[in-house]
Amino acid sequence: MAFIDYYTVLGLDKTATEAEVKKAYRKLARKLHPDLNPTDKNAQAKFQSINEANEVLSDPVKRKKYDRFGKDWEHGEAFEQQRKEQASRSNSHEFSNDGSSDFSSFFESMFGSNERRGNMPRGGQDLHATMQLNLKDIMESRKETITINDKKIRVTIPAGIANDQVLKLKGHGVKGMNGGPDGDLIISFEVKAEPGFVRKGNDVYCEQTIGLYKAVLGGEVTIDTLSGKVKMKVRAGTQNGERIRLKGKGIPVYKKEKELGDLYVTFQVTIPQNLPPEQSQLFEQLSQMN
């Protein structure tokens, strides 16, 4: 089997950081997904290659073995153990300092030729996908249907899922070979911010503008929340920047849909401008009374 350079597959140097690996993979996954390239007969193979490269290079332990042993990195530890045992029994066999020169011959002796290895059970590769949601999308559990390799998969997204959280669907990846287990489908979620709202855990923060008269005299105001509009009372004498809490109006706790965080509302009091003379006189009278 020809050696596939995972760094080349993702367009990276060997010095690439974990964040750079993740960024490169996501970019290529969006570009090369088979569903987006129906006329490309090699789309599936390309997509599988970047998934395989990401699976290895995004895992520090696997990446270290790959950097040392190359295409047969999965059996590197067995090679090291065998090398130590042979070295302790005899000095007749020479090993290089880095172990790389004898690894291929060792692999052949331990696991057979490429032809025989082709009949061994081999697990399928994991597939990786990214799903984008808005804050309002995670207020309730929902079901989505995604298509992977022309196969429709029903996914349940629990309410309250976090940005960058991952769901693993076992057995929905690439099919295993020769009786090996199927790979998994790993979905990463990108929860985008909602204009006017800031999420902190399960709590949500927003601002509400009120007029001067409402702030002074009190009253009622209708505000937007992630789950719809609600009415709330404004106490007389509300100060600019004052914050109140609406209990249970935040984001559901993950997999505990009936438990919700809180909504914190900060009031911004607007000061009237260009008052007509009669209103200015009223403010003058109030000022003199104080």
C-alpha positions as CSV (number, residue, x, y, z in Angstrom):
1,M,0.0,0.0,0.0
2,A,1.5,3.4,-1.0
3,F,2.4,5.7,1.9
4,I,0.0,8.6,2.4
5,D,1.5,11.7,4.0
6,Y,-1.2,13.0,6.3
7,Y,0.4,16.4,6.5
8,T,0.3,16.7,2.7
9,V,-3.3,15.6,2.7
10,L,-4.3,18.5,5.0
11,G,-1.8,20.9,3.4
12,L,0.2,21.3,6.6
13,D,3.8,21.3,7.7
14,K,5.0,18.9,10.4
15,T,5.3,21.8,12.7
16,A,1.5,22.6,12.5
17,T,-0.2,23.1,15.9
18,E,-3.3,21.2,17.0
19,A,-5.4,24.3,16.3
20,E,-4.0,24.5,12.7
21,V,-4.8,20.9,12.1
22,K,-8.3,21.4,13.3
23,K,-8.8,24.5,11.1
24,A,-7.3,22.9,8.0
25,Y,-9.5,19.8,8.4
26,R,-12.7,21.8,8.8
27,K,-11.9,23.9,5.8
28,L,-11.3,20.8,3.6
29,A,-14.2,18.9,5.0
30,R,-16.6,21.6,3.9
31,K,-15.0,21.8,0.5
32,L,-14.6,18.1,-0.3
33,H,-17.8,16.6,1.3
34,P,-19.2,14.1,-1.3
35,D,-22.7,15.7,-1.0
36,L,-21.2,19.0,-2.3
37,N,-19.3,17.3,-5.1
38,P,-21.8,14.9,-6.7
39,T,-20.0,14.9,-10.1
40,D,-16.5,14.1,-8.6
41,K,-16.1,10.3,-8.7
42,N,-13.1,10.6,-6.3
43,A,-14.9,12.8,-3.8
44,Q,-15.5,9.9,-1.3
45,A,-11.9,8.8,-1.4
46,K,-10.7,12.4,-0.9
47,F,-13.1,12.9,2.0
48,Q,-12.0,9.6,3.6
49,S,-8.4,10.6,3.3
50,I,-8.8,13.9,5.1
51,N,-10.9,12.2,7.8
52,E,-8.1,9.6,8.3
53,A,-5.5,12.3,8.4
54,N,-7.4,14.3,10.9
55,E,-8.0,11.3,13.1
56,V,-4.3,10.7,13.5
57,L,-2.9,14.2,13.5
58,S,-5.4,15.7,15.9
59,D,-4.5,13.0,18.5
60,P,-1.2,13.8,20.2
61,V,-0.4,10.2,21.0
62,K,-1.2,8.9,17.5
63,R,0.6,11.8,15.9
64,K,3.8,11.1,17.8
65,K,3.7,7.4,16.7
66,Y,2.9,8.5,13.1
67,D,5.8,10.9,13.0
68,R,8.2,8.2,14.1
69,F,6.9,5.1,12.3
70,G,5.1,6.4,9.3
71,K,2.4,4.3,7.6
72,D,2.6,1.4,10.1
73,W,2.5,3.6,13.1
74,E,-0.3,1.5,14.7
75,H,2.2,-1.3,15.3
76,G,5.1,0.8,16.5
77,E,4.8,-0.3,20.2
78,A,4.9,-3.9,19.1
79,F,8.0,-3.2,17.2
80,E,9.7,-1.5,20.1
81,Q,8.9,-4.4,22.4
82,Q,10.3,-6.9,19.9
83,R,13.4,-4.8,19.4
84,K,14.1,-4.8,23.1
85,E,13.6,-8.5,23.4
86,Q,15.9,-9.3,20.5
87,A,18.5,-6.9,21.7
88,S,18.5,-8.5,25.1
89,R,18.9,-12.0,23.6
90,S,21.5,-11.2,21.0
91,N,23.6,-8.4,19.5
92,S,23.7,-10.1,16.1
93,H,20.9,-7.9,14.7
94,E,21.7,-4.3,14.3
95,F,19.0,-1.6,14.9
96,S,19.2,2.0,14.0
97,N,19.0,4.6,16.7
98,D,15.6,5.8,15.7
99,G,14.2,2.3,14.9
100,S,12.9,3.5,11.5
101,S,15.1,1.4,9.2
102,D,14.2,-2.0,10.6
103,F,10.5,-1.3,11.2
104,S,9.3,-2.2,7.7
105,S,11.0,-5.6,7.7
106,F,9.9,-6.2,11.3
107,F,6.3,-5.4,10.4
108,E,6.4,-7.8,7.5
109,S,7.7,-10.6,9.7
110,M,5.2,-10.0,12.4
111,F,2.1,-9.3,10.4
112,G,2.8,-10.8,7.0
113,S,2.9,-9.3,3.5
114,N,0.6,-6.6,2.3
115,E,-1.4,-9.3,0.5
116,R,-2.0,-11.3,3.7
117,R,-2.6,-8.2,5.8
118,G,-5.3,-7.3,3.3
119,N,-7.4,-10.2,4.7
120,M,-7.1,-9.1,8.3
121,P,-10.1,-7.5,10.0
122,R,-9.7,-3.8,9.9
123,G,-11.9,-1.2,11.6
124,G,-13.4,1.6,9.5
125,Q,-12.3,5.1,9.8
126,D,-14.3,7.7,11.8
127,L,-16.1,10.4,9.9
128,H,-16.1,13.9,11.1
129,A,-18.8,16.5,10.4
130,T,-19.6,20.0,11.7
131,M,-23.1,21.3,12.4
132,Q,-23.9,25.0,12.9
133,L,-26.7,26.1,15.2
134,N,-28.0,29.4,16.6
135,L,-28.7,30.0,20.3
136,K,-32.4,29.8,19.7
137,D,-31.9,26.4,18.1
138,I,-30.7,24.8,21.3
139,M,-33.7,25.9,23.5
140,E,-35.4,22.6,22.8
141,S,-34.1,19.1,21.9
142,R,-34.5,18.6,18.2
143,K,-34.0,16.0,15.5
144,E,-32.1,16.6,12.3
145,T,-31.4,14.4,9.3
146,I,-28.0,14.5,7.8
147,T,-26.7,12.6,4.8
148,I,-23.4,10.8,4.9
149,N,-22.3,8.7,1.9
150,D,-25.8,8.8,0.5
151,K,-27.1,7.4,3.8
152,K,-29.6,9.5,5.8
153,I,-28.9,9.5,9.5
154,R,-31.3,10.8,12.1
155,V,-29.6,12.8,14.8
156,T,-31.1,13.9,18.1
157,I,-29.5,17.1,19.3
158,P,-30.1,17.6,23.1
159,A,-31.2,21.1,24.3
160,G,-28.4,23.2,25.8
161,I,-25.6,21.8,23.7
162,A,-22.5,23.9,24.0
163,N,-20.3,25.5,21.3
164,D,-17.5,23.0,20.2
165,Q,-19.3,20.1,22.0
166,V,-19.0,16.8,20.2
167,L,-21.5,13.9,19.7
168,K,-20.3,10.5,18.7
169,L,-22.7,8.2,16.7
170,K,-21.2,4.7,17.0
171,G,-21.0,2.7,13.8
172,H,-22.0,5.4,11.4
173,G,-18.5,6.0,10.0
174,V,-16.7,4.1,7.2
175,K,-17.5,0.4,7.1
176,G,-14.9,-2.0,8.5
177,M,-13.2,-4.5,6.2
178,N,-13.1,-8.2,6.6
179,G,-15.4,-8.2,9.6
180,G,-13.8,-5.3,11.3
181,P,-16.0,-2.8,13.2
182,D,-17.5,0.2,11.5
183,G,-16.1,3.6,12.3
184,D,-18.0,6.3,14.2
185,L,-19.6,9.5,13.0
186,I,-18.2,12.4,15.1
187,I,-20.2,15.6,14.9
188,S,-18.8,18.9,16.2
189,F,-21.2,21.7,17.0
190,E,-20.7,25.4,16.3
191,V,-23.3,27.4,18.3
192,K,-23.3,30.9,16.9
193,A,-24.1,33.9,18.9
194,E,-27.6,35.5,18.7
195,P,-27.6,39.3,18.2
196,G,-28.4,41.1,21.5
197,F,-27.6,38.0,23.7
198,V,-24.5,36.8,25.4
199,R,-24.3,33.3,26.7
200,K,-22.3,32.4,29.8
201,G,-22.9,28.7,30.6
202,N,-26.6,28.3,30.9
203,D,-27.2,31.9,31.8
204,V,-28.0,34.6,29.2
205,Y,-27.3,38.4,29.4
206,C,-29.0,41.1,27.4
207,E,-29.8,44.9,27.5
208,Q,-33.1,46.6,27.5
209,T,-33.7,50.3,26.7
210,I,-36.3,52.2,28.7
211,G,-37.3,55.8,28.6
212,L,-36.6,58.3,31.4
213,Y,-40.2,58.5,32.4
214,K,-40.5,54.7,32.7
215,A,-37.4,54.6,34.8
216,V,-38.6,57.3,37.1
217,L,-42.3,56.3,37.4
218,G,-42.0,52.5,36.9
219,G,-44.3,50.4,34.8
220,E,-44.2,47.4,32.5
221,V,-42.1,46.6,29.4
222,T,-42.1,43.8,26.9
223,I,-38.6,42.2,26.2
224,D,-37.3,39.6,23.8
225,T,-35.9,36.3,25.2
226,L,-34.5,33.3,23.4
227,S,-37.8,31.5,23.9
228,G,-40.1,34.5,22.9
229,K,-41.4,37.8,24.3
230,V,-42.2,38.2,28.0
231,K,-43.6,41.1,30.0
232,M,-41.7,42.3,33.0
233,K,-42.1,45.1,35.6
234,V,-39.9,48.1,35.9
235,R,-39.7,49.4,39.4
236,A,-40.0,53.2,40.0
237,G,-36.6,54.8,40.3
238,T,-34.8,52.3,38.1
239,Q,-31.2,53.4,37.6
240,N,-29.2,53.3,34.4
241,G,-27.2,50.1,34.2
242,E,-29.3,48.4,36.8
243,R,-29.5,44.6,36.3
244,I,-32.4,42.3,37.2
245,R,-32.7,38.5,36.9
246,L,-35.5,36.6,35.3
247,K,-35.3,33.1,36.8
248,G,-35.6,30.2,34.4
249,K,-35.4,32.3,31.2
250,G,-31.9,31.2,30.2
251,I,-30.6,28.1,28.3
252,P,-31.6,24.5,29.3
253,V,-29.1,22.4,31.1
254,Y,-27.6,19.8,28.7
255,K,-29.7,16.7,28.7
256,K,-31.9,18.2,31.5
257,E,-34.3,20.2,29.4
258,K,-36.6,21.2,32.3
259,E,-33.7,22.8,34.2
260,L,-32.8,26.2,32.8
261,G,-30.4,29.0,33.5
262,D,-31.4,32.6,34.1
263,L,-31.8,35.7,32.0
264,Y,-30.0,38.8,33.3
265,V,-31.4,42.1,31.9
266,T,-29.5,45.3,32.1
267,F,-31.5,48.5,31.8
268,Q,-30.2,51.4,29.6
269,V,-32.1,54.6,30.4
270,T,-32.4,57.0,27.5
271,I,-32.4,60.7,28.2
272,P,-34.8,62.8,26.1
273,Q,-33.3,65.4,23.8
274,N,-34.7,68.6,22.2
275,L,-37.5,68.9,24.7
276,P,-40.3,71.4,23.8
277,P,-40.3,74.5,26.0
278,E,-43.2,73.4,28.2
279,Q,-41.5,70.1,29.1
280,S,-38.2,71.9,29.8
281,Q,-40.1,74.2,32.2
282,L,-41.4,71.2,34.0
283,F,-37.9,69.8,34.5
284,E,-36.9,73.3,35.7
285,Q,-39.7,73.2,38.3
286,L,-38.6,69.7,39.4
287,S,-35.1,70.9,39.7
288,Q,-36.1,73.9,41.9
289,M,-38.2,71.6,44.1
290,N,-35.2,69.4,44.8
